[in-house]
């Protein structure tokens, strides 16, 4: 019997790759996306597939969500406000989309008894300096007077809500904290650093590094992430939280240098103060590295795609679209 998956935010960057992967695995895929940050172009290649259906609507529409959840065997909840720039510019939208949308999804899933995988974020670790970040570590968030932390707080609340449904309603819920997922189709529109560097390098424009460039991140290929999401759902890792990412750490300045060198760009590297990029009072985390012990033990996850390969693939996608 063919299984049906519902992917919320399925026209977004990660969601569209997940939808493609599920179709390739022989599942039917329902996608709900309001196309506010996602794009129909991301799923254009899927629309002729007989097992694919796109519904353009918000996840806050209880009637539409209820109907879709009833038709699905598994719900992948990816719909969320994303990107530092959007969070700074639209904190109300960030909080309402993340919290209310997740509440609607969980309510429908509970009524129809359908399992849910919720994608959360490494942002929930906040300003913690205990590295690498493990799933049971304390979360250290900044003050409510700085909208920078609204996203982290809203996603943490999503996690609490998911765990509440698991414990109180016995709803199968799994939570995945993603660490800087990257790959083709990711836009730099909302502050995503790697596609911004690559776009700038291909145009020989200055590579704009925010802050002093010493802050470091670990970038994980979207294909590796999709593998982890589908494997966790298949294993039924309910009531658990998992980190998903790479442990290949690199500073933002070194990342800019790597992109420039790999693409043979003539771009200069320019440091842009945080206050100029995001306004006064912006805070950032110096490092963000996941502990992958739990997911390795559970499903054998290991990121396979090198950062150099990721850069090459994103650059190729930009060239093809030009």
MIROKE-102529 format. One record per residue (C-alpha): residue in one letter; x, y, z. Coordinates in steps of 0.1 Angstrom, whole numbers, plus 5000, padded with zeros to 4 digits. Example, Ala and Ser with C-alpha at 12.3 -4.5 7.8 and 13.67 -1.06 7.14 Angstrom:
<atoms>
a512349555078;s513749895071;
</atoms>
This chain:
<atoms>
x500050005000;x501450344990;x502050575019;x501050945018;x503251215034;x502151575041;x504951825039;x504152175053;x506352435038;x507052195010;x507652464984;x510552595005;x514152515002;x514352205024;x510752115019;x511052084982;x514051854985;x512151645010;x509151624987;x511251504958;x513051244980;x509651104993;x508351084957;x511550904946;x510950654975;x507550574961;x505350774984;x502551014975;x503251374987;x500851644997;x502451995001;x500852295018;x502752625014;x501552985013;x504453074990;x505453365013;x509053245016;x508752924994;x508452934957;x506352744931;x509552724911;x511052494937;x508452234930;x507852294893;x509651974883;x507351774907;x503951914896;x503551664867;x504251364890;x500951174896;x501751134933;x502351504940;x499751764950;x500452134960;x497852324980;x498552694983;x497352795017;x498652885051;x499152625078;x497052845101;x493952745081;x492452485103;x490052345078;x492552295050;x495152155074;x492651915089;x491651785055;x495251735044;x496251565077;x493351325074;x494651215040;x498251165052;x500050875069;x502851095081;x503251475086;x506551655081;x506152005096;x508652235081;x506552555076;x508152835095;x509453195093;x513053155084;x516253365081;x517853625104;x516753915082;x513153815082;x513253765120;x514654115125;x512254285101;x509054095110;x509053965146;x505253945148;x505053735117;x507853515130;x506153435163;x502653395149;x503653175120;x505852945141;x503752905172;x500252925158;x501052715127;x502552435148;x499552445172;x497252395142;x499352105128;x499551925162;x495851975169;x494951815135;x497451535139;x496051455173;x492451445161;x493351215132;x496151025151;x498851095126;x502551095135;x504451435132;x508051525126;x508751885136;x511852065122;x513352295148;x516652475148;x520052505164;x518952865172;x517252725203;x520552665220;x520853045220;x523953195237;x525052865253;x528852825253;x528752445261;x530052285229;x529252075211;x525452125217;x523751815229;x519951765228;x519551765266;x521752075272;x520252395287;x518952655263;x520353005270;x518253285253;x518753655252;x516353925265;x512853975252;x513754335243;x515854205214;x513854055185;x516853845175;x515753585200;x512053575190;x512753295164;x514653085189;x511953125215;x509153055191;x510852735179;x511552625215;x507852675223;x507052455192;x509252185208;x507552215242;x504152195225;x505151885205;x506451715236;x503251815255;x501151635228;x503451335230;x503151305267;x499551415272;x497851285240;x500250995232;x500751155198;x503851025180;x506051335177;x509751365168;x511751685168;x514751765147;x517052055153;x518752155121;x522152315119;x522652545089;x521252335061;x522452445027;x522252344990;x520652434956;x517452634957;x518352814989;x517953184986;x519953455002;x516953675005;x516553635042;x520153645053;x521453305044;x525153345043;x526453075019;x524153144990;x524953514995;x528753454993;x528353234962;x526053484944;x528453764952;x531553564942;x530053464908;x529353834901;x532853944914;x531054164939;x532454214974;x531853924998;x530054085028;x531053925060;x528954045090;x530654115123;x534354045126;x534153715107;x535453495135;x531953345143;x531852985130;x529152755118;x528852395104;x527052355071;x525152045062;x523951945027;x520251935022;x520451585007;x522051455039;x519351625060;x516551475039;x518051135045;x518051195082;x514451325083;x513051025064;x515050775083;x513950915117;x510350915106;x510750555093;x512250445126;x509550605147;x511750785170;x508850935189;x509151155220;x512751235211;x514851535200;x517751505175;x520451725162;x520951705124;x523951875109;x527651865101;x530551895125;x532852055098;x533252395115;x534452705096;x534553075104;x532653315082;x535853485071;x537353155061;x534153055044;x534253375023;x537953295014;x537052935005;x534153044982;x536353304965;x539153054960;x537052764948;x535052974923;x538153174911;x536453494920;x538053844920;x535853954948;x537254134978;x536154045013;x534554325033;x533654325070;x530254485077;x529454575113;x526354395128;x524654725136;x524854825099;x523554485087;x520854425113;x520554735134;x521754825169;x521754565197;x522154265174;x523653955191;x525153655175;x526653325187;x530353275184;x530152905175;x527452655168;x528452295166;x526151995170;x526751685191;x525751395167;x526151115191;x522351055195;x521451045159;x524450835149;x523350585175;x519750595165;x519850575127;x523550575117;x523450935104;x526751065090;x526951375068;x528551265036;x528751585015;x531851805019;x531652175021;x533652204989;x531051984971;x528152184985;x529752514972;x530152354938;x526552234936;x525152574947;x527352764922;x526252524894;x522552594903;x523152974901;x524952934867;x522052724853;x519452974864;x521353264848;
</atoms>
